[in-house]
Amino acid sequence: MKYQQIDVNIKSEFIKLDSLLKYAGVVETGGIGKEIILEERIKVNGEVCTMRGKKIRPGDKVQIDEIATEIVVK
């Protein structure tokens, strides 16, 4: 599957997964982000992740298969 890549620059050591989804513009609200994370629709570095507070650091990749999007944190 070919992913559309969204590069996100963060100024801190990490960003929480649900906040990243909103920050990258993939979801409109944190509540929607929480919902899709709990529904096992998100992969972090190739592994399904259900922890909305997962710390995402520069170099991590977050994939959303249903919209063929990959968020790369820099």
PyMOL Python script that loads the backbone (N, CA, C, O; Angstrom):
from pymol import cmd

cmd.read_pdbstr("""\
ATOM      1  N   MET A   1       0.855  -1.190   0.000  1.00  0.00           N
ATOM      2  CA  MET A   1       0.000   0.000   0.000  1.00  0.00           C
ATOM      3  C   MET A   1       0.890   1.239   0.000  1.00  0.00           C
ATOM      4  O   MET A   1       1.843   1.325   0.775  1.00  0.00           O
ATOM      5  N   LYS A   2       0.585   2.176  -0.850  1.00  0.00           N
ATOM      6  CA  LYS A   2       1.311   3.439  -0.915  1.00  0.00           C
ATOM      7  C   LYS A   2       0.645   4.431   0.035  1.00  0.00           C
ATOM      8  O   LYS A   2      -0.555   4.689  -0.053  1.00  0.00           O
ATOM      9  N   TYR A   3       1.447   4.980   0.942  1.00  0.00           N
ATOM     10  CA  TYR A   3       0.931   5.920   1.931  1.00  0.00           C
ATOM     11  C   TYR A   3       1.208   7.359   1.517  1.00  0.00           C
ATOM     12  O   TYR A   3       2.259   7.680   0.962  1.00  0.00           O
ATOM     13  N   GLN A   4       0.231   8.215   1.806  1.00  0.00           N
ATOM     14  CA  GLN A   4       0.462   9.659   1.720  1.00  0.00           C
ATOM     15  C   GLN A   4       1.241  10.005   2.976  1.00  0.00           C
ATOM     16  O   GLN A   4       0.831   9.637   4.077  1.00  0.00           O
ATOM     17  N   GLN A   5       2.351  10.702   2.831  1.00  0.00           N
ATOM     18  CA  GLN A   5       3.180  11.010   4.000  1.00  0.00           C
ATOM     19  C   GLN A   5       2.941  12.434   4.477  1.00  0.00           C
ATOM     20  O   GLN A   5       2.934  13.379   3.688  1.00  0.00           O
ATOM     21  N   ILE A   6       2.748  12.568   5.781  1.00  0.00           N
ATOM     22  CA  ILE A   6       2.623  13.873   6.425  1.00  0.00           C
ATOM     23  C   ILE A   6       3.812  14.001   7.369  1.00  0.00           C
ATOM     24  O   ILE A   6       3.953  13.206   8.298  1.00  0.00           O
ATOM     25  N   ASP A   7       4.662  14.987   7.143  1.00  0.00           N
ATOM     26  CA  ASP A   7       5.796  15.228   8.037  1.00  0.00           C
ATOM     27  C   ASP A   7       5.365  16.211   9.114  1.00  0.00           C
ATOM     28  O   ASP A   7       4.805  17.267   8.820  1.00  0.00           O
ATOM     29  N   VAL A   8       5.632  15.856  10.361  1.00  0.00           N
ATOM     30  CA  VAL A   8       5.262  16.709  11.491  1.00  0.00           C
ATOM     31  C   VAL A   8       6.513  16.996  12.301  1.00  0.00           C
ATOM     32  O   VAL A   8       7.195  16.080  12.759  1.00  0.00           O
ATOM     33  N   ASN A   9       6.806  18.269  12.470  1.00  0.00           N
ATOM     34  CA  ASN A   9       7.933  18.669  13.309  1.00  0.00           C
ATOM     35  C   ASN A   9       7.418  18.994  14.702  1.00  0.00           C
ATOM     36  O   ASN A   9       6.460  19.750  14.861  1.00  0.00           O
ATOM     37  N   ILE A  10       8.062  18.417  15.710  1.00  0.00           N
ATOM     38  CA  ILE A  10       7.688  18.749  17.089  1.00  0.00           C
ATOM     39  C   ILE A  10       8.883  19.430  17.756  1.00  0.00           C
ATOM     40  O   ILE A  10      10.036  19.163  17.418  1.00  0.00           O
ATOM     41  N   LYS A  11       8.589  20.299  18.696  1.00  0.00           N
ATOM     42  CA  LYS A  11       9.636  21.050  19.369  1.00  0.00           C
ATOM     43  C   LYS A  11       9.976  20.454  20.737  1.00  0.00           C
ATOM     44  O   LYS A  11      10.926  20.889  21.387  1.00  0.00           O
ATOM     45  N   SER A  12       9.204  19.467  21.167  1.00  0.00           N
ATOM     46  CA  SER A  12       9.432  18.835  22.462  1.00  0.00           C
ATOM     47  C   SER A  12      10.028  17.445  22.251  1.00  0.00           C
ATOM     48  O   SER A  12      10.199  16.999  21.116  1.00  0.00           O
ATOM     49  N   GLU A  13      10.341  16.769  23.350  1.00  0.00           N
ATOM     50  CA  GLU A  13      10.941  15.440  23.289  1.00  0.00           C
ATOM     51  C   GLU A  13       9.985  14.409  22.686  1.00  0.00           C
ATOM     52  O   GLU A  13      10.413  13.479  22.003  1.00  0.00           O
ATOM     53  N   PHE A  14       8.675  14.586  22.949  1.00  0.00           N
ATOM     54  CA  PHE A  14       7.677  13.653  22.445  1.00  0.00           C
ATOM     55  C   PHE A  14       6.338  14.349  22.344  1.00  0.00           C
ATOM     56  O   PHE A  14       6.161  15.460  22.845  1.00  0.00           O
ATOM     57  N   ILE A  15       5.381  13.677  21.682  1.00  0.00           N
ATOM     58  CA  ILE A  15       3.989  14.126  21.633  1.00  0.00           C
ATOM     59  C   ILE A  15       3.140  12.875  21.825  1.00  0.00           C
ATOM     60  O   ILE A  15       3.482  11.806  21.320  1.00  0.00           O
ATOM     61  N   LYS A  16       2.048  13.005  22.544  1.00  0.00           N
ATOM     62  CA  LYS A  16       1.169  11.848  22.756  1.00  0.00           C
ATOM     63  C   LYS A  16       0.427  11.534  21.466  1.00  0.00           C
ATOM     64  O   LYS A  16       0.110  12.424  20.676  1.00  0.00           O
ATOM     65  N   LEU A  17       0.157  10.249  21.274  1.00  0.00           N
ATOM     66  CA  LEU A  17      -0.442   9.770  20.022  1.00  0.00           C
ATOM     67  C   LEU A  17      -1.736  10.494  19.690  1.00  0.00           C
ATOM     68  O   LEU A  17      -1.909  10.942  18.557  1.00  0.00           O
ATOM     69  N   ASP A  18      -2.659  10.622  20.655  1.00  0.00           N
ATOM     70  CA  ASP A  18      -3.929  11.280  20.333  1.00  0.00           C
ATOM     71  C   ASP A  18      -3.722  12.750  19.960  1.00  0.00           C
ATOM     72  O   ASP A  18      -4.422  13.277  19.096  1.00  0.00           O
ATOM     73  N   SER A  19      -2.769  13.403  20.608  1.00  0.00           N
ATOM     74  CA  SER A  19      -2.468  14.802  20.283  1.00  0.00           C
ATOM     75  C   SER A  19      -1.835  14.917  18.906  1.00  0.00           C
ATOM     76  O   SER A  19      -2.097  15.875  18.179  1.00  0.00           O
ATOM     77  N   LEU A  20      -1.005  13.946  18.545  1.00  0.00           N
ATOM     78  CA  LEU A  20      -0.364  13.959  17.231  1.00  0.00           C
ATOM     79  C   LEU A  20      -1.394  13.881  16.112  1.00  0.00           C
ATOM     80  O   LEU A  20      -1.290  14.595  15.114  1.00  0.00           O
ATOM     81  N   LEU A  21      -2.385  13.015  16.279  1.00  0.00           N
ATOM     82  CA  LEU A  21      -3.405  12.875  15.237  1.00  0.00           C
ATOM     83  C   LEU A  21      -4.126  14.197  14.990  1.00  0.00           C
ATOM     84  O   LEU A  21      -4.408  14.557  13.847  1.00  0.00           O
ATOM     85  N   LYS A  22      -4.419  14.910  16.067  1.00  0.00           N
ATOM     86  CA  LYS A  22      -5.087  16.205  15.938  1.00  0.00           C
ATOM     87  C   LYS A  22      -4.126  17.251  15.364  1.00  0.00           C
ATOM     88  O   LYS A  22      -4.496  18.019  14.476  1.00  0.00           O
ATOM     89  N   TYR A  23      -2.898  17.278  15.873  1.00  0.00           N
ATOM     90  CA  TYR A  23      -1.885  18.235  15.429  1.00  0.00           C
ATOM     91  C   TYR A  23      -1.589  18.088  13.935  1.00  0.00           C
ATOM     92  O   TYR A  23      -1.374  19.078  13.236  1.00  0.00           O
ATOM     93  N   ALA A  24      -1.581  16.846  13.456  1.00  0.00           N
ATOM     94  CA  ALA A  24      -1.294  16.584  12.044  1.00  0.00           C
ATOM     95  C   ALA A  24      -2.501  16.849  11.147  1.00  0.00           C
ATOM     96  O   ALA A  24      -2.381  16.826   9.922  1.00  0.00           O
ATOM     97  N   GLY A  25      -3.665  17.099  11.750  1.00  0.00           N
ATOM     98  CA  GLY A  25      -4.863  17.390  10.971  1.00  0.00           C
ATOM     99  C   GLY A  25      -5.582  16.156  10.459  1.00  0.00           C
ATOM    100  O   GLY A  25      -6.427  16.254   9.570  1.00  0.00           O
ATOM    101  N   VAL A  26      -5.254  14.991  11.013  1.00  0.00           N
ATOM    102  CA  VAL A  26      -5.886  13.746  10.579  1.00  0.00           C
ATOM    103  C   VAL A  26      -7.276  13.610  11.182  1.00  0.00           C
ATOM    104  O   VAL A  26      -8.176  13.061  10.547  1.00  0.00           O
ATOM    105  N   VAL A  27      -7.459  14.103  12.398  1.00  0.00           N
ATOM    106  CA  VAL A  27      -8.772  14.096  13.056  1.00  0.00           C
ATOM    107  C   VAL A  27      -9.103  15.522  13.498  1.00  0.00           C
ATOM    108  O   VAL A  27      -8.209  16.342  13.703  1.00  0.00           O
ATOM    109  N   GLU A  28     -10.396  15.805  13.640  1.00  0.00           N
ATOM    110  CA  GLU A  28     -10.820  17.150  14.031  1.00  0.00           C
ATOM    111  C   GLU A  28     -10.730  17.382  15.526  1.00  0.00           C
ATOM    112  O   GLU A  28     -10.458  18.498  15.969  1.00  0.00           O
ATOM    113  N   THR A  29     -10.958  16.322  16.315  1.00  0.00           N
ATOM    114  CA  THR A  29     -10.938  16.479  17.771  1.00  0.00           C
ATOM    115  C   THR A  29     -10.146  15.351  18.415  1.00  0.00           C
ATOM    116  O   THR A  29      -9.948  14.291  17.822  1.00  0.00           O
ATOM    117  N   GLY A  30      -9.699  15.602  19.638  1.00  0.00           N
ATOM    118  CA  GLY A  30      -9.005  14.569  20.393  1.00  0.00           C
ATOM    119  C   GLY A  30      -9.897  13.375  20.666  1.00  0.00           C
ATOM    120  O   GLY A  30      -9.419  12.243  20.738  1.00  0.00           O
ATOM    121  N   GLY A  31     -11.204  13.621  20.821  1.00  0.00           N
ATOM    122  CA  GLY A  31     -12.148  12.538  21.073  1.00  0.00           C
ATOM    123  C   GLY A  31     -12.221  11.555  19.910  1.00  0.00           C
ATOM    124  O   GLY A  31     -12.312  10.345  20.113  1.00  0.00           O
ATOM    125  N   ILE A  32     -12.181  12.082  18.697  1.00  0.00           N
ATOM    126  CA  ILE A  32     -12.183  11.211  17.520  1.00  0.00           C
ATOM    127  C   ILE A  32     -10.874  10.430  17.472  1.00  0.00           C
ATOM    128  O   ILE A  32     -10.864   9.245  17.142  1.00  0.00           O
ATOM    129  N   GLY A  33      -9.778  11.092  17.800  1.00  0.00           N
ATOM    130  CA  GLY A  33      -8.486  10.415  17.838  1.00  0.00           C
ATOM    131  C   GLY A  33      -8.490   9.275  18.833  1.00  0.00           C
ATOM    132  O   GLY A  33      -8.017   8.178  18.535  1.00  0.00           O
ATOM    133  N   LYS A  34      -9.025   9.532  20.016  1.00  0.00           N
ATOM    134  CA  LYS A  34      -9.110   8.499  21.048  1.00  0.00           C
ATOM    135  C   LYS A  34      -9.910   7.302  20.549  1.00  0.00           C
ATOM    136  O   LYS A  34      -9.526   6.153  20.766  1.00  0.00           O
ATOM    137  N   GLU A  35     -11.008   7.577  19.890  1.00  0.00           N
ATOM    138  CA  GLU A  35     -11.890   6.524  19.383  1.00  0.00           C
ATOM    139  C   GLU A  35     -11.190   5.623  18.362  1.00  0.00           C
ATOM    140  O   GLU A  35     -11.268   4.398  18.458  1.00  0.00           O
ATOM    141  N   ILE A  36     -10.511   6.226  17.391  1.00  0.00           N
ATOM    142  CA  ILE A  36      -9.876   5.383  16.373  1.00  0.00           C
ATOM    143  C   ILE A  36      -8.671   4.631  16.929  1.00  0.00           C
ATOM    144  O   ILE A  36      -8.329   3.556  16.437  1.00  0.00           O
ATOM    145  N   ILE A  37      -8.029   5.188  17.948  1.00  0.00           N
ATOM    146  CA  ILE A  37      -6.923   4.466  18.595  1.00  0.00           C
ATOM    147  C   ILE A  37      -7.473   3.239  19.315  1.00  0.00           C
ATOM    148  O   ILE A  37      -6.925   2.145  19.176  1.00  0.00           O
ATOM    149  N   LEU A  38      -8.543   3.407  20.079  1.00  0.00           N
ATOM    150  CA  LEU A  38      -9.127   2.291  20.821  1.00  0.00           C
ATOM    151  C   LEU A  38      -9.715   1.219  19.904  1.00  0.00           C
ATOM    152  O   LEU A  38      -9.826   0.058  20.298  1.00  0.00           O
ATOM    153  N   GLU A  39     -10.090   1.605  18.688  1.00  0.00           N
ATOM    154  CA  GLU A  39     -10.632   0.653  17.716  1.00  0.00           C
ATOM    155  C   GLU A  39      -9.528  -0.076  16.943  1.00  0.00           C
ATOM    156  O   GLU A  39      -9.805  -0.775  15.968  1.00  0.00           O
ATOM    157  N   GLU A  40      -8.274   0.092  17.385  1.00  0.00           N
ATOM    158  CA  GLU A  40      -7.115  -0.594  16.791  1.00  0.00           C
ATOM    159  C   GLU A  40      -6.927  -0.247  15.316  1.00  0.00           C
ATOM    160  O   GLU A  40      -6.585  -1.112  14.509  1.00  0.00           O
ATOM    161  N   ARG A  41      -7.150   1.017  14.967  1.00  0.00           N
ATOM    162  CA  ARG A  41      -7.022   1.454  13.577  1.00  0.00           C
ATOM    163  C   ARG A  41      -5.716   2.202  13.321  1.00  0.00           C
ATOM    164  O   ARG A  41      -5.502   2.724  12.227  1.00  0.00           O
ATOM    165  N   ILE A  42      -4.840   2.254  14.328  1.00  0.00           N
ATOM    166  CA  ILE A  42      -3.584   2.994  14.235  1.00  0.00           C
ATOM    167  C   ILE A  42      -2.410   2.052  14.464  1.00  0.00           C
ATOM    168  O   ILE A  42      -2.460   1.187  15.338  1.00  0.00           O
ATOM    169  N   LYS A  43      -1.353   2.224  13.671  1.00  0.00           N
ATOM    170  CA  LYS A  43      -0.113   1.484  13.886  1.00  0.00           C
ATOM    171  C   LYS A  43       0.999   2.482  14.188  1.00  0.00           C
ATOM    172  O   LYS A  43       1.106   3.526  13.543  1.00  0.00           O
ATOM    173  N   VAL A  44       1.819   2.150  15.170  1.00  0.00           N
ATOM    174  CA  VAL A  44       3.003   2.945  15.484  1.00  0.00           C
ATOM    175  C   VAL A  44       4.205   2.073  15.168  1.00  0.00           C
ATOM    176  O   VAL A  44       4.385   1.007  15.758  1.00  0.00           O
ATOM    177  N   ASN A  45       5.022   2.531  14.239  1.00  0.00           N
ATOM    178  CA  ASN A  45       6.199   1.775  13.796  1.00  0.00           C
ATOM    179  C   ASN A  45       5.835   0.342  13.406  1.00  0.00           C
ATOM    180  O   ASN A  45       6.564  -0.602  13.710  1.00  0.00           O
ATOM    181  N   GLY A  46       4.686   0.196  12.725  1.00  0.00           N
ATOM    182  CA  GLY A  46       4.261  -1.098  12.198  1.00  0.00           C
ATOM    183  C   GLY A  46       3.469  -1.971  13.150  1.00  0.00           C
ATOM    184  O   GLY A  46       2.993  -3.031  12.745  1.00  0.00           O
ATOM    185  N   GLU A  47       3.309  -1.561  14.413  1.00  0.00           N
ATOM    186  CA  GLU A  47       2.584  -2.352  15.409  1.00  0.00           C
ATOM    187  C   GLU A  47       1.273  -1.657  15.781  1.00  0.00           C
ATOM    188  O   GLU A  47       1.257  -0.444  15.993  1.00  0.00           O
ATOM    189  N   VAL A  48       0.187  -2.405  15.861  1.00  0.00           N
ATOM    190  CA  VAL A  48      -1.090  -1.827  16.282  1.00  0.00           C
ATOM    191  C   VAL A  48      -0.927  -1.257  17.687  1.00  0.00           C
ATOM    192  O   VAL A  48      -0.364  -1.910  18.566  1.00  0.00           O
ATOM    193  N   CYS A  49      -1.417  -0.046  17.892  1.00  0.00           N
ATOM    194  CA  CYS A  49      -1.285   0.620  19.188  1.00  0.00           C
ATOM    195  C   CYS A  49      -2.667   1.056  19.678  1.00  0.00           C
ATOM    196  O   CYS A  49      -3.427   1.686  18.942  1.00  0.00           O
ATOM    197  N   THR A  50      -2.981   0.715  20.924  1.00  0.00           N
ATOM    198  CA  THR A  50      -4.267   1.116  21.509  1.00  0.00           C
ATOM    199  C   THR A  50      -4.072   2.056  22.695  1.00  0.00           C
ATOM    200  O   THR A  50      -5.016   2.315  23.441  1.00  0.00           O
ATOM    201  N   MET A  51      -2.860   2.567  22.875  1.00  0.00           N
ATOM    202  CA  MET A  51      -2.575   3.489  23.980  1.00  0.00           C
ATOM    203  C   MET A  51      -2.609   4.920  23.459  1.00  0.00           C
ATOM    204  O   MET A  51      -1.698   5.340  22.746  1.00  0.00           O
ATOM    205  N   ARG A  52      -3.637   5.663  23.802  1.00  0.00           N
ATOM    206  CA  ARG A  52      -3.741   7.022  23.270  1.00  0.00           C
ATOM    207  C   ARG A  52      -2.662   7.934  23.819  1.00  0.00           C
ATOM    208  O   ARG A  52      -2.323   8.939  23.194  1.00  0.00           O
ATOM    209  N   GLY A  53      -2.116   7.597  24.985  1.00  0.00           N
ATOM    210  CA  GLY A  53      -1.054   8.399  25.587  1.00  0.00           C
ATOM    211  C   GLY A  53       0.340   7.953  25.188  1.00  0.00           C
ATOM    212  O   GLY A  53       1.327   8.416  25.759  1.00  0.00           O
ATOM    213  N   LYS A  54       0.432   7.055  24.208  1.00  0.00           N
ATOM    214  CA  LYS A  54       1.732   6.556  23.740  1.00  0.00           C
ATOM    215  C   LYS A  54       2.610   7.734  23.346  1.00  0.00           C
ATOM    216  O   LYS A  54       2.176   8.612  22.599  1.00  0.00           O
ATOM    217  N   LYS A  55       3.829   7.760  23.837  1.00  0.00           N
ATOM    218  CA  LYS A  55       4.750   8.848  23.529  1.00  0.00           C
ATOM    219  C   LYS A  55       5.376   8.603  22.155  1.00  0.00           C
ATOM    220  O   LYS A  55       6.063   7.606  21.932  1.00  0.00           O
ATOM    221  N   ILE A  56       5.119   9.532  21.255  1.00  0.00           N
ATOM    222  CA  ILE A  56       5.657   9.459  19.908  1.00  0.00           C
ATOM    223  C   ILE A  56       6.836  10.421  19.831  1.00  0.00           C
ATOM    224  O   ILE A  56       6.707  11.610  20.122  1.00  0.00           O
ATOM    225  N   ARG A  57       7.978   9.890  19.437  1.00  0.00           N
ATOM    226  CA  ARG A  57       9.211  10.666  19.415  1.00  0.00           C
ATOM    227  C   ARG A  57       9.698  10.858  17.974  1.00  0.00           C
ATOM    228  O   ARG A  57       9.266  10.139  17.073  1.00  0.00           O
ATOM    229  N   PRO A  58      10.591  11.822  17.757  1.00  0.00           N
ATOM    230  CA  PRO A  58      11.144  11.999  16.412  1.00  0.00           C
ATOM    231  C   PRO A  58      11.695  10.686  15.862  1.00  0.00           C
ATOM    232  O   PRO A  58      12.405   9.960  16.557  1.00  0.00           O
ATOM    233  N   GLY A  59      11.365  10.394  14.621  1.00  0.00           N
ATOM    234  CA  GLY A  59      11.775   9.150  13.974  1.00  0.00           C
ATOM    235  C   GLY A  59      10.675   8.102  13.948  1.00  0.00           C
ATOM    236  O   GLY A  59      10.749   7.147  13.175  1.00  0.00           O
ATOM    237  N   ASP A  60       9.646   8.269  14.789  1.00  0.00           N
ATOM    238  CA  ASP A  60       8.529   7.325  14.809  1.00  0.00           C
ATOM    239  C   ASP A  60       7.618   7.556  13.609  1.00  0.00           C
ATOM    240  O   ASP A  60       7.521   8.663  13.079  1.00  0.00           O
ATOM    241  N   LYS A  61       6.954   6.475  13.197  1.00  0.00           N
ATOM    242  CA  LYS A  61       5.998   6.547  12.091  1.00  0.00           C
ATOM    243  C   LYS A  61       4.650   6.029  12.566  1.00  0.00           C
ATOM    244  O   LYS A  61       4.560   4.959  13.167  1.00  0.00           O
ATOM    245  N   VAL A  62       3.615   6.791  12.293  1.00  0.00           N
ATOM    246  CA  VAL A  62       2.249   6.427  12.669  1.00  0.00           C
ATOM    247  C   VAL A  62       1.468   6.210  11.384  1.00  0.00           C
ATOM    248  O   VAL A  62       1.396   7.100  10.535  1.00  0.00           O
ATOM    249  N   GLN A  63       0.881   5.020  11.241  1.00  0.00           N
ATOM    250  CA  GLN A  63       0.157   4.675  10.017  1.00  0.00           C
ATOM    251  C   GLN A  63      -1.335   4.512  10.284  1.00  0.00           C
ATOM    252  O   GLN A  63      -1.755   3.957  11.300  1.00  0.00           O
ATOM    253  N   ILE A  64      -2.111   5.011   9.343  1.00  0.00           N
ATOM    254  CA  ILE A  64      -3.558   4.855   9.375  1.00  0.00           C
ATOM    255  C   ILE A  64      -3.928   4.215   8.043  1.00  0.00           C
ATOM    256  O   ILE A  64      -4.044   4.903   7.028  1.00  0.00           O
ATOM    257  N   ASP A  65      -4.113   2.900   8.048  1.00  0.00           N
ATOM    258  CA  ASP A  65      -4.320   2.158   6.806  1.00  0.00           C
ATOM    259  C   ASP A  65      -5.558   2.598   6.036  1.00  0.00           C
ATOM    260  O   ASP A  65      -5.518   2.703   4.810  1.00  0.00           O
ATOM    261  N   GLU A  66      -6.664   2.857   6.743  1.00  0.00           N
ATOM    262  CA  GLU A  66      -7.919   3.124   6.037  1.00  0.00           C
ATOM    263  C   GLU A  66      -7.892   4.389   5.201  1.00  0.00           C
ATOM    264  O   GLU A  66      -8.669   4.520   4.255  1.00  0.00           O
ATOM    265  N   ILE A  67      -7.009   5.325   5.534  1.00  0.00           N
ATOM    266  CA  ILE A  67      -6.877   6.524   4.690  1.00  0.00           C
ATOM    267  C   ILE A  67      -5.487   6.588   4.055  1.00  0.00           C
ATOM    268  O   ILE A  67      -5.092   7.626   3.524  1.00  0.00           O
ATOM    269  N   ALA A  68      -4.745   5.472   4.113  1.00  0.00           N
ATOM    270  CA  ALA A  68      -3.430   5.345   3.493  1.00  0.00           C
ATOM    271  C   ALA A  68      -2.527   6.538   3.812  1.00  0.00           C
ATOM    272  O   ALA A  68      -1.952   7.164   2.921  1.00  0.00           O
ATOM    273  N   THR A  69      -2.423   6.828   5.097  1.00  0.00           N
ATOM    274  CA  THR A  69      -1.640   7.980   5.538  1.00  0.00           C
ATOM    275  C   THR A  69      -0.594   7.535   6.554  1.00  0.00           C
ATOM    276  O   THR A  69      -0.859   6.706   7.425  1.00  0.00           O
ATOM    277  N   GLU A  70       0.592   8.105   6.420  1.00  0.00           N
ATOM    278  CA  GLU A  70       1.666   7.845   7.374  1.00  0.00           C
ATOM    279  C   GLU A  70       2.166   9.195   7.894  1.00  0.00           C
ATOM    280  O   GLU A  70       2.506  10.085   7.115  1.00  0.00           O
ATOM    281  N   ILE A  71       2.203   9.331   9.213  1.00  0.00           N
ATOM    282  CA  ILE A  71       2.709  10.543   9.839  1.00  0.00           C
ATOM    283  C   ILE A  71       4.128  10.247  10.284  1.00  0.00           C
ATOM    284  O   ILE A  71       4.361   9.299  11.034  1.00  0.00           O
ATOM    285  N   VAL A  72       5.071  11.046   9.830  1.00  0.00           N
ATOM    286  CA  VAL A  72       6.477  10.889  10.216  1.00  0.00           C
ATOM    287  C   VAL A  72       6.836  12.063  11.118  1.00  0.00           C
ATOM    288  O   VAL A  72       6.720  13.225  10.728  1.00  0.00           O
ATOM    289  N   VAL A  73       7.272  11.738  12.331  1.00  0.00           N
ATOM    290  CA  VAL A  73       7.601  12.768  13.310  1.00  0.00           C
ATOM    291  C   VAL A  73       9.083  13.107  13.199  1.00  0.00           C
ATOM    292  O   VAL A  73       9.946  12.229  13.198  1.00  0.00           O
ATOM    293  N   LYS A  74       9.348  14.403  13.106  1.00  0.00           N
ATOM    294  CA  LYS A  74      10.745  14.865  12.977  1.00  0.00           C
ATOM    295  C   LYS A  74      11.087  15.799  14.097  1.00  0.00           C
ATOM    296  O   LYS A  74      12.211  16.295  14.166  1.00  0.00           O
TER     297      LYS A  74
END
""", "prot")
cmd.dss("prot")
cmd.show_as("cartoon", "prot")
cmd.util.cbc("prot")
cmd.orient("prot")
